[in-house]
Amino acid sequence: MNTSSQQLVEEITHNDRLLAIVISAKFNQPGIHFFTPNTFSQQLAYINHPTGKIIQPHIHNPVSRIVFYTQEVLLIKKGRLRVDFYSEQQEYLESRLLEAGDVILLIAGGHGFEVVEEVEIIEIKQGPYVGEEDKTRFPGITQQKNETLSLISN
């Protein structure tokens, strides 16, 4: 796992597979910075241009794309959110705490969340959304911890 809480851009990996990219609210560099390769079905970039910069008008051409996995981007507008990462086998790996202004691209593996402080989040992902067919739900560490505490207190 690539784990440095001081990084402004952090890649979370498991068995050489990229699970997520976290961009700190403190990231600030001039120009355009793409954090994803062109092959990803969800592209993530940071753009910082000075006043007066002209971005040439353009139209996006219709291009047929095949998407096998949903990748989602979360922008934390307010509050604090713990993200729990899981392997494809639903095994808990590690967690990260996101704060206002942080952005995360969830790429692969599983993930769960616990709201640490009331949050406002903007979520961006590919569509169309196909409801419950889009997800496989499983018990996470918070649910497992709560069930264990319940058994101990009884």
Summary of the structure (lengths in Angstrom):
residues: 154
radius of gyration: 17.8
end to end distance: 37.2
largest distance: 65.7
contacts: 342
relative contact order: 0.20
helix: 11%
strand: 42%
